[in-house]
Amino acid sequence: MSGRGGRKSAAAQSTNYLSRAWRRSNTATDKMKHNPFRSAAFVTSAAELRQMPPDTGAEIAFAGRSNAGKSSALNAICDQSGLARTSKTPGRTQLLNVFALDDGRRLVDLPGYGYAKVPEAMRERWRAAIDHYLRERESLRGVVLIVDSRHPLKEFDQQMLAYCHDIGLACHVLLTKADKLARSEAARTLAVVRKEMAAAGYAATAQLFSAQAKTGLDEARGALIGLLSQT
């Protein structure tokens, strides 16, 4: 009796362990299922449009001023801490970095703009490369504009919003580092940004975001999924 009871006890423990493992497995599967950007993988870096992957499928570009938190935002959305490398070295940000998702979809990290130490000639090359990409890329469905919520809608941000509006390209603004603001101040900033964009006639959308505090992740992912679903 004691032997059979011991086996029953061991079996029960085993069943409980398997049940816990199954729940953990399901949780991980659900996490992957609910975040399609978790599968993002680096493909290539391109200095010119001709070096990009074939212009098929759908892709979204991430643009923003240097140090606005663009790489951190991309990493948080994809739930991969080292996907987009953060660096203060200008030479490492002059390329278009491409990350592949599934079903021919991609995320493209554009060069950050605004480094004081970057020669004007290099800035012009970046502008030309970005301009060519935004105008000519058929698979581009929209731009995610990264804006520091503490310094919203600076000159570059305004230029990018106007540019997207002029060429009919969808734009979603992530007001990053929202955790650095008080909740009321963050809400006011968002309201002001939305009001200014509406007054300018832009159809762009905006939200608060924090890679550090994980604020706005679901909203951002939903916006990206919407953009990628456009035909």
C-alpha positions in Angstrom: 0.0 0.0 0.0 2.8 2.4 1.0 4.7 1.6 -2.3 1.6 2.2 -4.4 0.8 5.4 -2.4 4.4 6.6 -3.0 4.1 6.0 -6.8 0.7 7.9 -6.7 2.4 10.8 -4.9 5.3 10.9 -7.4 2.8 10.7 -10.2 0.8 13.6 -8.8 4.0 15.6 -8.5 4.9 14.8 -12.0 1.5 15.7 -13.2 1.7 19.1 -11.4 5.1 19.7 -12.8 3.9 19.0 -16.4 0.8 21.1 -15.8 3.0 24.0 -14.7 5.4 23.5 -17.7 2.4 23.4 -20.0 1.1 26.6 -18.6 4.5 28.2 -19.1 4.7 26.9 -22.6 1.2 28.2 -23.4 2.1 31.6 -21.9 5.2 31.8 -24.1 3.3 30.7 -27.1 0.6 33.3 -26.4 3.2 36.0 -26.0 4.7 35.1 -29.3 1.3 34.9 -30.9 0.2 38.3 -29.6 3.5 40.0 -30.6 4.2 39.3 -34.3 7.3 41.6 -34.1 9.0 39.2 -31.7 10.2 37.3 -34.8 12.1 40.3 -36.2 15.6 39.5 -37.4 18.3 41.6 -38.9 18.7 41.2 -42.6 21.0 43.8 -44.0 22.3 47.4 -43.9 22.0 49.5 -47.0 23.6 52.8 -47.9 21.6 53.1 -51.1 18.1 52.0 -52.2 19.5 49.5 -54.7 21.1 47.6 -51.8 17.7 47.1 -50.1 15.9 43.7 -50.2 13.4 43.3 -53.2 10.7 45.9 -53.2 7.8 43.5 -52.4 5.6 42.8 -49.4 5.2 45.6 -46.8 7.5 47.5 -44.6 7.5 50.3 -42.1 10.3 52.9 -41.5 11.4 54.2 -38.2 12.6 57.8 -38.3 13.6 60.3 -35.7 16.2 62.7 -34.3 19.3 61.2 -32.8 18.9 60.3 -29.1 15.1 60.5 -29.3 15.0 56.8 -28.4 14.4 55.2 -31.8 16.5 52.1 -31.3 15.1 51.6 -27.8 11.5 51.9 -29.1 12.2 49.4 -31.9 13.7 46.9 -29.4 10.8 47.3 -27.0 8.2 46.8 -29.7 10.0 43.7 -30.9 10.7 42.5 -27.3 14.3 42.1 -28.2 16.8 44.1 -26.2 19.6 43.9 -28.7 17.8 43.9 -32.0 18.6 47.5 -32.9 22.0 48.6 -31.5 22.1 51.8 -29.6 25.2 53.9 -30.3 26.4 57.4 -30.1 28.9 56.8 -32.9 27.6 58.7 -36.0 29.2 56.3 -38.4 27.1 53.4 -37.2 23.8 55.2 -37.9 24.4 56.2 -41.6 22.8 53.1 -43.0 19.2 51.9 -43.5 19.0 48.8 -41.2 16.5 46.2 -42.3 14.7 43.7 -40.1 12.6 40.9 -41.5 9.3 39.8 -40.0 7.2 37.0 -41.5 5.2 37.0 -44.7 7.5 39.4 -46.5 7.1 42.2 -44.0 10.0 44.3 -42.7 10.9 47.1 -40.3 13.5 49.6 -41.5 15.6 51.7 -39.1 16.5 55.0 -40.8 19.6 57.0 -39.9 19.1 59.2 -36.9 19.2 62.9 -37.6 20.8 65.7 -35.6 24.3 64.7 -34.6 26.2 68.0 -34.0 29.5 66.3 -34.8 28.4 64.9 -38.2 29.8 66.9 -41.2 27.3 68.6 -43.3 28.3 66.6 -46.3 27.3 63.4 -44.5 24.0 64.9 -43.4 23.3 65.7 -47.0 24.0 62.1 -48.0 21.6 60.9 -45.3 18.9 63.3 -46.5 19.3 62.2 -50.1 19.2 58.5 -49.1 16.1 58.9 -46.9 14.4 61.1 -49.5 15.0 58.5 -52.2 13.8 55.7 -50.0 10.6 57.4 -48.8 9.6 58.5 -52.3 10.5 55.5 -54.3 10.0 52.5 -52.1 6.7 50.8 -53.3 6.5 48.4 -50.3 6.7 51.2 -47.7 3.4 51.5 -45.9 4.2 54.2 -43.4 6.6 55.9 -41.1 6.9 55.6 -37.3 8.2 59.0 -36.2 10.1 58.9 -32.9 9.8 62.2 -31.0 11.1 62.9 -27.5 8.0 63.8 -25.5 10.1 66.4 -23.5 11.0 68.3 -26.7 8.1 67.6 -29.1 7.8 68.6 -32.7 11.2 70.2 -33.3 12.1 71.3 -36.8 13.0 67.8 -38.1 9.8 66.4 -36.7 7.8 69.1 -38.5 9.6 68.5 -41.7 9.0 64.7 -41.6 5.3 65.2 -40.8 5.0 67.7 -43.7 7.0 65.4 -46.0 4.8 62.3 -45.3 1.7 64.5 -45.8 2.9 65.7 -49.1 3.7 62.3 -50.5 0.6 60.7 -49.0 2.5 58.4 -46.6 0.9 57.4 -43.3 2.7 58.5 -40.2 2.4 57.4 -36.5 4.2 59.5 -33.9 5.6 57.8 -30.8 6.2 60.4 -28.1 9.0 58.6 -26.3 10.4 58.8 -22.8 6.9 59.6 -21.5 8.0 58.1 -18.1 10.2 61.2 -17.7 7.1 63.4 -17.5 4.4 63.6 -14.9 1.2 61.9 -16.0 -0.6 65.2 -16.3 2.2 66.8 -18.3 2.4 63.8 -20.6 -1.3 64.0 -21.3 -1.0 67.7 -22.1 1.9 67.1 -24.4 0.0 64.4 -26.3 -3.1 66.7 -26.6 -0.9 69.6 -27.9 0.8 67.5 -30.4 -2.4 66.1 -31.7 -3.9 69.6 -31.9 -0.9 70.9 -33.8 -1.0 68.1 -36.3 -4.7 68.5 -36.9 -4.3 72.3 -37.4 -1.6 71.6 -40.0 -4.0 69.2 -41.8 -1.9 66.2 -41.1 -3.6 62.8 -40.9 -0.9 61.5 -38.6 -1.7 59.8 -35.4 0.2 60.1 -32.1 0.6 58.3 -28.7 2.6 58.3 -25.6 5.4 55.7 -25.3 8.1 54.6 -23.0 10.5 51.8 -23.7 11.8 51.9 -20.2 8.4 51.8 -18.5 6.8 49.6 -21.3 4.1 52.3 -21.7 2.1 52.2 -25.0 3.6 49.0 -26.3 0.3 47.4 -27.2 -1.0 50.6 -28.9 2.2 50.9 -30.9 2.1 47.3 -32.0 -1.5 47.7 -33.0 -0.6 50.8 -35.0 2.2 49.0 -36.8 0.0 46.0 -37.6 -2.6 48.4 -39.1 0.1 50.1 -41.3 1.5 46.7 -42.5 -2.0 45.6 -43.4 -2.6 48.5 -45.8 -2.6 47.5 -49.5 
